[in-house]
Amino acid sequence: MTGFHVDKQGTLHGLPPDVCQLLAETPLELLSVSAGHLLLADPQAQVLLAGVLEEGAIPDLLSYFNMFRKSGVLHIVLVGGSKSLYFQQGEVVFATSTFEAEDIGSVLFSLGKIEQQELQHLREQVTETTTLGKLLVEQASVSPKDLWSAARSEVENIVYNLFNAARGAFYFEAKAVEQEDILRLSMSTQNMIMEGLRRLDEKALFMRKVVSLDYYPYATGKEVGDLTETETRMLNLAGVGQFKARDLFRKSGVREFDGIRLLYGLLERDLLRMHESSGTEIDGILGQILTIYNSLFRKLHVPLKQNNPGFMEEIALELRVLPQPYSFVLRDAEFRADGTLDGQVLVSNLDGLESRDKTKLLIDSLAEVAYLKSMAVRQQLSAEQARPLISCVQESTAQARALAGRDE
């Protein structure tokens, strides 16, 4: 952010509208000032430390709070969401995240403990007084033991994923941690830091061979040597390459990092190889719908990119904050270089739903993406350029909905 200034009357100018909305009606007090900085904070929050988060800063931050046995909450704001780490006497005892992929439901889903349709149904029932964890035990086939194990994994994953953070902001609020917020983890904070750094280094090595979790591992047919039970299960499930790596991990019942490590080992022994596309095609009405919308996205991509090279990043950020059920369908979906979406990701996200629900959710979600791109067309292109493209959006949406009508 640039362009802020304070006039002689003490008024701060240049704050973006979203920042003004965030701070509206919030009383602020001056905590620290110099010729080069200004720190304001809510007087109710005992802010002891605040700053800009740069690549590689997380281990140093965690070590600092651990070394000086601090108690309080480290709030971290990242692109697309935020996280909070709770410290008691320098030890991380709990963590929360607004990223849906890191919540306890997603952890249980990644381990194959719950299906997406059931998880989506439970998410819709969450309120301020009814947590997802409570619903998972009361309504889903999740045992208290699995929930407890997933809760520990949730906290550890939130911390480990922070080691990849390249930019953001943070502040530390000194406060006593409520006893009910304390979760006994499997390792100390110091060991967690060492494990996070190890994972960061090893993942970089593993991904040189794995390439992408959106690629499809397939069996080479080479004679199998001495494999563990999990390796054998993963190899058998890979088959002709019908599952993306991330989906293969779930079906194998392993966490992402462990799955990457196992996959790397199988690739090293040439028992598996990676392919960019699936060994199976998307057929039926879902394939037709994807073809219609991806053809539209490809058509919109060229003029938008020519006018604004960064528009894809802007659209990608908007996708991350879409409400349910769109965020459910578009989870892990990324735009390819030509502006299209990988249909295998979307179809995989719909796995477990009824056929009619799959069709409706896919059309509604892709129509939402088309709407976002059409808004970019209206805002960034001239009226003459935009008019035929908007017509294409309307025609594609009508064509897809007509297909859905014939499918009923």
N, C-alpha and C positions, 0 to 999 in steps of 0.2 A: 504494500500500500504506500502511495506517495502523495504529496501535494497537501498535507495537513499544515495548518499554521494557526497561531494564537494571535489575535489582534490586541491592540492596546487596552481594550475594555475587558480582556480576559476570555473572549469567546473563541472556542475551538472550531475551526472551519475545515471542511473537506472530508468529513466522515462519510463513508458510503451509506446508502439507505439501509442496507441489511444490518450494519453495525448500530446505526441509530435505533432501529427497531429492537435489536437485541438488548440494548442498554436503556430503552425507554422506561421512565419512572423509577430507575434504579438509583438510589443515593450513592454517590461516590465520594471518597476522600483522598486527599493527596498523600501518597506513601513515600514517594521518592522523586527527586527532580535534580536535573543538572542542565548545563547548556546543551547537552546532547540527548536527553531522554526525559520522559514524563511517565510516571506510573500512578494510575488511579485505581482504586479498588473499592468494593463494597465494604463498608466499615464492619459489617457483621461477619465477614470472612477474615480470619487472621492470615493474610497472605505474607509469607516469609520470603518467597523466592519466585521469580517469574522471568520468562525469557523466550527466545526463539529457539526452536528445536532444529538442529542440523544433523546431517548424517553422522552416525557414530556417537551421538551424545547420550543415548539411553543408558549404556553401561556405566558411564560416569555419573549420571544422575542417580541411578539405583545404588551405586557404591557410596555416594555421598550420604544419602539418607540412611543407608545401612551402617556406615561407619560412625555417624554421629547419633545413632539410635533415635531417629526422629519418629514422631507419631503424628499422623494426619493423612491428608488425601492429596495425591499428585494428580492433578487434572491435565490431560493432554488433548489438545485440539489438532486434528489432522484433516486432510482433504476428505470430505464426505462423511465425517463423523468424529466422535470423541471417545476417550477412555478415561477411567479413573482407577488409580491404584491406591489401596488402603494400607497404610503402614502402622504397625504397633511396635514401638521400641526398635525401629530399624528393619523389621521383618515385614515382607508383603504378606498380608493375611486375607486379602480379598481383592477382587478387581471387577469392574463392570465395563461394558462396551456398548455403544449404540450401533455398531456394525452387526447386522442380523446374522451374518455368516459366523459370528463368534459367540452367539448366545447358546444356552444349554440345549435348546431344541436342535440347533444345527450340529452341535457336537454329537448328540444321540443319533441324528440322521446319518452323519458321516460314519458312524460305527455300525450302522445297520440295525439300530435298536427301535426305530420308528420309521414309518413310511411318510412320504411327503403329504399325501392327502390328509392323513390323520393330524400331522403337525400343523398344516395350514388351518384345519378346523379348530385346533386348540388356540392358535395364535389369535384368531378372531374373537376368542372369548376372554382374552387378557384384559384386565382392568387395573385401576390403581390399587385395588384391594385383593385381586386374584392374580397371582403370579403364574407364569408359564410352568414353573417347577411344580407348583401345587396341582395344576391341571394334568401334568404328565403322570403324576402318581395316582390321582383320583380317577382319571378317565382313560388313560393310555395303558398299554401293557408294559409299562416301565417299572421295574422293581426299585424299591428304595436304595438297594445296593448299587444298581446301575446309575441311578440319579446322583448318588453321592460321588461315585467315581467320575461321572461326567462333569459334576460341579468343580471338582479339582482340576480336571483336564481343561475346563472352560477358563479358569483363572490362569493356569499356566500358559495356555495358548494365547490369551490376551497379552500376556507379558512377552512371550517369545516373538509374536508377530510385531511387537514394537521395535525389535532390533532391525527390522527392515525400513523403519520410518526414515525418510530423507528430509522432510520439512514439516513444520507445524509450529505450535506454540505450547507453552506449559506454564502452570503456576502451582505452587505448593501451599495448601491451606492447613495450618496447624490446628489440630483438634483431636479430641479423644475419640477413638474408634469404638462404636457400640459393640457390646459383646456378641450380639446376634449377627453382626457382620463378619465375625472372625471365622475363617475356615482353615482347618489344619491341613497344610500342604505337605506334599511328599518330600520336599527338600527345602533347605534354607535359602534365603535371598541370595547369599553369596554363591551358593551352588547353582542357583537359577541363572545368575549372571554368566557363570562359566559355561553352563549348558546352552544358554542362548547364543553366546559367541561361537561355541562349537557347532551348533546347528547352522549358524549363518555361514561359516566357512565350508562345512560339509555340503550344505544345500547348493552352494555355488559350484562345487565340484560335481555333484550328482547331476545338476541341471544341464551341464555341458553335454551329457549323453542323453538325458531324458528329453531335453529341448523344451517341451511344453506339456503342461498337464492337460491341455486340450488336444494333444496328439493321441493316437490310438495304438496301444501296444498289441502286437500280434505274435503268436507262437511261430517259431521257425521250423518246428518239427524235429529239431536236433535231439539226439538221445539225451535223456535226462540223467543227471548224476545224483549226488547225494543232496537232496533238498529238504528243508524244514516243512512242516505241515502247512504253514502259512504261504511259503513260496510255492508249494505244489498247488494249493488252492488258487493262488493268483495266476499261475501259469495256465491252469485248466480253464479258468474264467476268461482269460484273454482271448483264447481261441483264434478266430480269424480276424479279430480286431474290431469287434462290434461295440466296445466300450472305450470311452475316453479314460485316460489314466486316473483322473480324479474319481470317476464313477467306478473304476476297477478297484480302487482302494476301499470304497464304501462296501462294495459287494464282497470284498475279502475281509471286511471287519477290522481294518487297520486305520490309524490316524494318518494324516497327510504326510508328516515328516517320515514316519516309519515306512509308509508306502513308497515314498520316493527312494528311500534307502534300499528297500527290497527290490524295487523295480530296477534301480541302478545295478544291483548285483546280478539280476537275471539278464540284463542287457550286456553286461561285461562278459557273461558266459555264452552269449549269443543264443540264449534260449528264447529271448524276446527281441523284437525290433520295433521301432516306432514309425508310424506312418501319419502323414498330416491329415488324411481323410479316412472316414470309416470304411471298414470292409463291407458294410451293409448300407444301402441307400434308404432314405426316408421315402416311404411310399404312401399311397392313400391320400386322403384329403389334407392331412397335415403337411405333407410334402408339397401339395399344390398351393396351399396357403403361403408357405414359406417362399415358394417360387415367385408368386405374385408380389409379395412385399419386398423380397430381396431385389427383384427387378426394378421396383420403384426406388428403393434406397440407392441402388447403383446409378439410376438416372438423376437423382437429386444430388448425388455426391460430387459430380464433376463441377457444376457451376458454383456450388457452395464452397468447395475447396479452393477454386480459382480466386474467389472473392475474399475468402477468409481462411488461410491455411490452418488456423487453430480451432475451427468450428467443431471438429470431431471431439476434441477434448472438452469443449463446452457442453456438447450433447451428452457425452459420457458422464459428466458430473451430474447432469439433470437426471439421468437414468438411475443414479445411485440413491436419489431421494424420492423416487416415485413411491406412492402409497401401495398398500396391498390392494388387489392381488397381483398388480403388475410387477412389483419387486420380487414376488415369489417366482413368477414365470421367467423374468429376465435375470435371475440370480446367476452370477459368473459369466454372463453374456458380454462379449466385447465386440466392437466393430472391427471388421477386417479392413485391409488397405483400400478396398474398393467401396467401402461404406456399407457392406452387407453384414448380416449377423449369422453366426454359425448355428444352423438349425438343429444340429445334434445336441447342443447345450440346452436349447429351449425344449426340445422333445424329451430330453432326459429329465428336465425339471418338472415335466408334466407326468412323469412316470407314476403309475398307481391311481390316477384319476379315471373316472368314467369317460368313455369315448366322446360323448356330447360335451362334457365339461372341458375336456382337452381342446376341442375345436373352438368353443366359445372363448376360453381364456387366452388361447393363442391369438385369435383374431383381435380381441380387445387389447391385448398387450402390444401387438405389432401396430395396431391402429394408434395407440398412444405414442409409440416411437415415431410413426408417420406424422402425427400432429406436432410433435416437438420439432421435427425437421421442417414441416411446413411453416411453422412460426419463424424458423431461421430463414427460410426462403423469403417470407414477407418482409422481415426486418433488414435483410442483408442484400437483397437483389432489387433491381428496379421493377416497377410495376409491369413493364413489358416482358422482362425476363421471368417474373414470378407467375404471371397468369397461366401459361401452359403447364407449368410444373404443379400448380395448385389443382388444376384440372386432372392431372395424372394421379394425384393423391386421392381425389374424390372417386375417380374411376376404379382405382385399385381397391379401395375400401369397399365400394359397392360390389365389385367382382368377388372379393373374398366373402362378403356376407351372403351373396347369392349362392356360393358354394356351400356355406353352412346351412342355408335353407334347404338345399337339396339333400343334405346329409341327415336331416331330422326325420 
